[in-house]
Amino acid sequence: ADAHLRRKNYDEALVKYEVISQTPTNISHEVRARACHGIGVVHMRKHEVGLSRLAFESSIKHLSLSDSGRCSLNIAESYYCLGLVLRTSCREADKDVCLRSFLSALEVRRYVLGCDNLLVAETLTIIGTMHLERNEQVEAYQAFSEAKRIEILNGRMQTPFDPRIGKKSFSCSPRRRSIAARDSNDSWMFAASAA
Protein backbone atom coordinates (compact mmCIF):
# COMPACT_ATOMS: atom_id res chain seq x y z
CA ALA A 1 0.00 0.00 0.00
CA ASP A 2 2.84 2.40 0.84
CA ALA A 3 4.44 1.74 -2.54
CA HIS A 4 1.20 2.62 -4.33
CA LEU A 5 0.97 5.81 -2.27
CA ARG A 6 4.55 6.81 -3.15
CA ARG A 7 3.77 6.24 -6.85
CA LYS A 8 0.56 8.31 -6.49
CA ASN A 9 -1.62 5.31 -7.35
CA TYR A 10 -4.20 6.53 -4.87
CA ASP A 11 -7.03 4.17 -5.77
CA GLU A 12 -4.82 1.09 -5.41
CA ALA A 13 -3.30 2.39 -2.19
CA LEU A 14 -6.74 3.09 -0.76
CA VAL A 15 -7.92 -0.47 -1.51
CA LYS A 16 -4.85 -1.99 0.16
CA TYR A 17 -5.09 0.25 3.23
CA GLU A 18 -8.81 -0.46 3.62
CA VAL A 19 -8.22 -4.22 3.43
CA ILE A 20 -5.66 -3.94 6.23
CA SER A 21 -7.78 -1.63 8.39
CA GLN A 22 -10.89 -3.82 8.07
CA THR A 23 -9.26 -7.22 8.49
CA PRO A 24 -11.17 -8.97 11.30
CA THR A 25 -8.20 -11.02 12.55
CA ASN A 26 -5.88 -10.06 15.38
CA ILE A 27 -3.96 -7.18 13.87
CA SER A 28 -2.08 -4.91 16.23
CA HIS A 29 -3.34 -1.41 16.90
CA GLU A 30 -0.14 -0.04 15.33
CA VAL A 31 -0.80 -1.82 12.02
CA ARG A 32 -4.44 -0.69 11.95
CA ALA A 33 -3.32 2.83 12.81
CA ARG A 34 -0.80 2.85 9.98
CA ALA A 35 -3.48 1.69 7.54
CA CYS A 36 -5.90 4.36 8.79
CA HIS A 37 -3.16 6.96 8.50
CA GLY A 38 -2.49 5.85 4.93
CA ILE A 39 -6.20 6.16 4.14
CA GLY A 40 -6.11 9.66 5.56
CA VAL A 41 -3.11 10.62 3.44
CA VAL A 42 -4.80 9.32 0.29
CA HIS A 43 -7.99 11.28 1.03
CA MET A 44 -5.97 14.36 1.96
CA ARG A 45 -4.12 14.26 -1.35
CA LYS A 46 -7.46 13.85 -3.14
CA HIS A 47 -8.79 16.88 -1.19
CA GLU A 48 -11.48 14.80 0.52
CA VAL A 49 -11.42 16.61 3.85
CA GLY A 50 -14.20 14.75 5.68
CA LEU A 51 -12.88 11.30 4.85
CA SER A 52 -9.28 12.19 5.67
CA ARG A 53 -10.36 13.66 9.01
CA LEU A 54 -12.16 10.44 9.96
CA ALA A 55 -9.16 8.34 8.94
CA PHE A 56 -6.63 10.41 10.93
CA GLU A 57 -8.91 10.40 13.98
CA SER A 58 -9.19 6.62 13.67
CA SER A 59 -5.40 6.32 13.44
CA ILE A 60 -5.02 8.40 16.61
CA LYS A 61 -7.63 6.27 18.38
CA HIS A 62 -5.84 3.02 17.49
CA LEU A 63 -2.45 4.39 18.55
CA SER A 64 -3.94 5.64 21.82
CA LEU A 65 -5.01 2.08 22.60
CA SER A 66 -1.46 0.83 22.10
CA ASP A 67 1.14 1.12 24.86
CA SER A 68 3.91 2.10 22.47
CA GLY A 69 1.75 4.20 20.16
CA ARG A 70 0.87 6.99 22.58
CA CYS A 71 4.42 8.38 22.55
CA SER A 72 5.58 7.56 19.04
CA LEU A 73 6.21 9.60 15.95
CA ASN A 74 3.32 7.73 14.39
CA ILE A 75 0.76 9.48 16.55
CA ALA A 76 2.57 12.80 16.10
CA GLU A 77 2.28 12.44 12.31
CA SER A 78 -1.43 11.62 12.59
CA TYR A 79 -2.02 14.64 14.83
CA TYR A 80 -0.02 16.84 12.45
CA CYS A 81 -1.90 15.63 9.37
CA LEU A 82 -5.24 16.00 11.17
CA GLY A 83 -4.26 19.60 11.89
CA LEU A 84 -3.43 20.17 8.22
CA VAL A 85 -6.80 18.81 7.19
CA LEU A 86 -8.73 20.85 9.76
CA ARG A 87 -6.84 23.97 8.76
CA THR A 88 -8.84 24.04 5.52
CA SER A 89 -12.14 24.23 7.42
CA CYS A 90 -14.05 27.48 7.84
CA ARG A 91 -15.73 26.42 11.09
CA GLU A 92 -14.35 28.06 14.23
CA ALA A 93 -14.71 24.82 16.23
CA ASP A 94 -12.51 23.03 13.68
CA LYS A 95 -9.88 25.77 14.00
CA ASP A 96 -9.73 25.09 17.75
CA VAL A 97 -9.38 21.33 17.20
CA CYS A 98 -6.76 22.08 14.54
CA LEU A 99 -4.64 24.07 16.99
CA ARG A 100 -5.01 21.34 19.64
CA SER A 101 -3.89 18.75 17.06
CA PHE A 102 -0.75 20.71 16.27
CA LEU A 103 -0.07 21.21 19.98
CA SER A 104 -0.42 17.44 20.53
CA ALA A 105 1.95 16.77 17.63
CA LEU A 106 4.41 19.25 19.14
CA GLU A 107 4.26 17.58 22.54
CA VAL A 108 4.98 14.12 21.13
CA ARG A 109 7.67 15.34 18.73
CA ARG A 110 9.48 17.11 21.56
CA TYR A 111 9.24 13.99 23.73
CA VAL A 112 10.50 11.61 21.03
CA LEU A 113 12.93 13.78 19.05
CA GLY A 114 14.05 16.33 21.62
CA CYS A 115 13.45 20.06 21.71
CA ASP A 116 15.96 20.98 19.00
CA ASN A 117 14.70 18.85 16.10
CA LEU A 118 13.57 20.42 12.83
CA LEU A 119 10.20 18.66 12.98
CA VAL A 120 9.63 20.50 16.26
CA ALA A 121 10.50 23.76 14.47
CA GLU A 122 8.14 22.90 11.63
CA THR A 123 5.31 22.32 14.09
CA LEU A 124 6.10 25.52 15.99
CA THR A 125 6.00 27.48 12.73
CA ILE A 126 2.52 26.29 11.85
CA ILE A 127 1.36 26.87 15.44
CA GLY A 128 2.75 30.41 15.21
CA THR A 129 0.90 30.95 11.95
CA MET A 130 -2.34 29.77 13.54
CA HIS A 131 -1.85 32.12 16.50
CA LEU A 132 -1.18 34.97 14.08
CA GLU A 133 -4.41 34.20 12.21
CA ARG A 134 -6.26 34.28 15.55
CA ASN A 135 -4.64 37.64 16.37
CA GLU A 136 -2.76 36.08 19.31
CA GLN A 137 0.47 37.89 18.66
CA VAL A 138 2.35 37.11 21.86
CA GLU A 139 1.81 33.37 21.37
CA ALA A 140 2.73 33.68 17.68
CA TYR A 141 5.96 35.52 18.53
CA GLN A 142 6.91 32.86 21.08
CA ALA A 143 6.31 30.02 18.63
CA PHE A 144 8.16 31.73 15.76
CA SER A 145 11.08 32.68 18.01
CA GLU A 146 11.51 29.11 19.24
CA ALA A 147 11.23 27.75 15.68
CA LYS A 148 13.86 30.21 14.45
CA ARG A 149 16.20 29.26 17.31
CA ILE A 150 15.92 25.58 16.38
CA GLU A 151 16.45 26.25 12.68
CA ILE A 152 19.54 28.37 13.35
CA LEU A 153 20.87 25.68 15.70
CA ASN A 154 20.42 23.09 12.93
CA GLY A 155 21.90 25.29 10.20
CA ARG A 156 18.70 25.45 8.20
CA MET A 157 18.55 29.20 7.70
CA GLN A 158 19.43 30.89 4.42
CA THR A 159 22.11 33.54 4.35
CA PRO A 160 21.14 36.92 5.80
CA PHE A 161 21.46 38.53 2.36
CA ASP A 162 19.33 37.20 -0.48
CA PRO A 163 20.84 38.37 -3.80
CA ARG A 164 17.63 37.57 -5.69
CA ILE A 165 15.71 40.21 -3.73
CA GLY A 166 18.62 42.49 -2.96
CA LYS A 167 17.92 42.82 0.75
CA LYS A 168 18.39 41.00 4.00
CA SER A 169 15.95 38.19 4.60
CA PHE A 170 15.65 35.10 6.69
CA SER A 171 13.60 32.22 5.42
CA CYS A 172 13.53 28.72 6.76
CA SER A 173 13.82 25.60 4.69
CA PRO A 174 13.60 22.44 6.79
CA ARG A 175 14.35 19.22 4.97
CA ARG A 176 11.98 16.58 6.28
CA ARG A 177 13.72 13.63 4.64
CA SER A 178 16.97 14.29 6.46
CA ILE A 179 15.34 14.15 9.88
CA ALA A 180 15.47 10.85 11.69
CA ALA A 181 14.23 9.66 15.03
CA ARG A 182 16.62 8.54 17.73
CA ASP A 183 14.77 5.24 17.97
CA SER A 184 15.02 3.04 14.89
CA ASN A 185 11.55 1.63 15.66
CA ASP A 186 10.06 5.01 14.79
CA SER A 187 10.59 4.67 11.05
CA TRP A 188 7.01 5.43 10.13
CA MET A 189 7.74 8.66 8.33
CA PHE A 190 6.19 7.73 4.98
CA ALA A 191 3.49 10.36 5.45
CA ALA A 192 5.90 13.19 6.09
CA SER A 193 5.83 14.15 2.44
CA ALA A 194 2.04 14.57 2.64
CA ALA A 195 2.34 17.77 4.59
Secondary structure, 3 states (H helix, E strand, C coil): CHHHHHCCCHHHHHHHHHHHHHCCCCCCHHHHHHHHHHHHHHHHHCCCHHHHHHHHHHHHHHHHHCCCHHHCHHHHHHHHHHHHHHCCCCCHHHHHHHHHHHHHHHHHHHHHHCCCCHHHHHHHHHHHHHHHHCCCHHHHHHHHHHHHHHHHHCCCECCCEECCCCEECCCECCCHHHCCCCCCCCCCCHHHHHC
